[in-house]
Amino acid sequence: MSSSNVEVALVQQGVWDMPLESMPLASGYLKAVVLADRELNDRVSVEICNFRGGVTHGEMARQLFGGKIPDVLAFSVLGWNVRAFGALAATFKQLNPKGWVIFGGTHASNQAERLFRLFPAVDVIVNGEGELTFPELVRAKLDGVPATRLGRIQGISWRRADGAVITNEERPRIEDLDIIPSPFLTGAIDLVDEDGNFRYDVALIETNRGCPYKCAFCYWGGAVGQRVRAFSRERLKAELELFAKLGVHTVVACDANFGMLPIDQELVDDLIEIKNRHGFPRAFETSWAKNKSKVFYEIVRRMRDAGMRSSFTLALQSLSTDALDSMKRRNMKVNQWRDLVEWLGKEGLDCYAELIWGAPGETVESFLQGYDELAEHVSRIAVYPIMLLPNTEYAENKELHGIVALRGDHDDFEYVLAHRTMSFEDNARMQRFLFWARVVAENAVLRHCWQPLRRLAGWRQSQVLTSLADWVDRTSSPDALPLREAAARAHGGGAPAYATAIGYLFTDPGGRRVLEQWWREAVRPQMDPAHQAFLDEVFRYDLLTQPVCPPEVQEDPPLPRRRVGGTTYYVREGVVFAHNVPAALALLRAGEPADLRPEPTCLDIYYRTGALNAVKSTNHEEIVHFMGEPRPVGTPFDFGAARAVPAVLEETAAAVGQLPVVNGTDRH
């Protein structure tokens, strides 16, 4: 073996430009396996270079190449960063022609022919899991093996000296995941900043790998249609314990179907036990199992009782039978998802749904019908345009569905423009709707007014969103211009446009003025005068419970801060409403009639600090954890009781002691 050492740089870049970084979990795994290898540990230096979204090519180049030039430059490639990484690879080869460039990740796996053609500086593509493959590549580099002679390493594609692309034997999946050292427990990932605070927006963990489903739009790291493999309970508990000691508020499990297996219940039991001892973590987010089993229901009950917050997901993707057939997806029966939402509501827990627009078989009419049907039952609907991801059935069978697609301007995703059941005109119309649905409803810019408007004014949620879109397009108000411009940029790869609009509505006084003017001019005139005063107060309540995002929004006077259970909150004290809005909303959500007569109610509203990072990341699952939480004036704020929106409303209404009379009977 050669005596020379090897310098390795592992590169990741998130999609959003946020104050806090996204945790570099993929790079952490690779660094951990190298550090754990006795042959490599003393002779290989590994640095993780983790960049926020929005960082320019030049800024990344200065950090990567401003000092000693690495020998191996390895990128975790996703659709939003592949072009930037291709440019950095070309620069790297100019500085170190003998260095190796390695691409891995979901957007690179099994895409060697295309990526080698687009980015000639790339030497190796890692196909599938990389934790066992990567150390073998590093060892080959140490041994002086040329990048054009890598035929012995499983799970990679490479090029011979004559330019021929060679794909080696597939590497078997890792059966015992615990052979991968923990990137947290080994210190491979730096968890704290210079002040000793947890440095990331959320803590990411994997509890398992694999997914038993084969949806036509999904790849999930190449683990679709495979048996689920799990990390050990002992390892995961040790990781959660470490996060708790660092005061991590939210843990996100990067699993495809959490809540499907009995071991998932064990993890939640450990999570709750750790929270009870340390006070953290306080929220747990994940991709919940598509079909809910007894395990899921038991997990939900235990999290509710422990005050552990989460966003429970209905990953329906469509309510159209034709679209679901094309997706090759078995969905829950309609009565089953309705029953689930009703059950979660009775348990005092929130639920949101996911829909995909533009799947073959879907039409404008079927999508909007499904959207409004779901909106009657869930607090939020996350809506996404269909994209063709590498290695998916849709991407590989475009002709079968008559799909016409276009690569994004700033990313490498293929956006579906038309197919046999969706024309170009249909898609353009719906892209406009999706912009407003994602910005305003999905990200909870408004969240309380949907049900009262539907029940008291007869407005479907899609109708409310279309009203706002139409008003923004025609108004002369200068405050609406940023939203109009963002909407125009949102079609096809418009993630920055969504972020701009969401940030404007949450952090700029002009955003609030837009909403207030739209309400006055377009919504209020359509109401029954008997309901105007109440609906006005609901809308005001919606605005006053939005996250507080300093320094962009300057409160005058500044809101006081209060430390509760190790977390800092802003407190808006003594807010008087002409109606008992929390009580009325709780009744309306329960399907009961509410007495809408004026009933002055005074509340303190608590806002967790640090909302700006969630807002800039447009992460609706995180944003809801920063929403204002109402409490009767003088009532101590109990963070353990602050679960999901309906539960908070019910608790507040009961504590105020002013639940309205329903049908002449005292509800108490």
Buried (B, 14 or more C-beta within 10 A) or exposed (E): EEEEEBBBBBBBBBBBBBEBBBBBBBBBBBBBBBBBBEEBEEBBBBBBBBBBBBBEEEEBBEBBBEEEBBBBBBBBBBBBBBBBBBBBBBBBBEEBEEBBBBBBBBBBBBBBEEBBEEBBBBBBBBBBBBBBBBBBBBBBBBEEBBBBEBEEBBBBBBBBEEEEBBBBEEBEBBEEBEEBBBBBEBEBBEBEEEEEEBBBBBBBBBBBBBBBBBBBBBBBBBBBEBEBBBBEBEBBBBBBBBBBEBBBBBBBBBBBBBBBBEBBBBBBBBBBBBBEEBBBBBBBBBBBBBBBBEBBBBBBEBBBEBBBBBBBBBBBBBBBEBBBBBBBBEBBEEEEBBEBBBBBBEBBBBBBBBBBBBBBBBBBEBBBBBBBBBBBBBBBBBBBBBBBBBBBBBBEEBEEBEBEBEBBEBBBBBBBBBBEBBBEEBBEEBBBBBBBBBBBBBBBBBBBBBBBBBBBBEBBBBBBBBBBBBBBEEBEBEBBBBBBEBBEBBBBBBBBBBBBBBBBBBBBEBBBBBBBBBBEEBBBEEBEEEBBBBBBBBBBBBBBBBBBBBEBBEEEEEBEEBEBEEBEBBBBBEBEBBBBBBBBBBBBBBEEEBBBEEBEBEBBBBBBBBBBBBBBBBBBBBBBBBBBBBBBEEBEBEBBEBBBBBBBBBBBBBBBEBBBEBEEEEBE
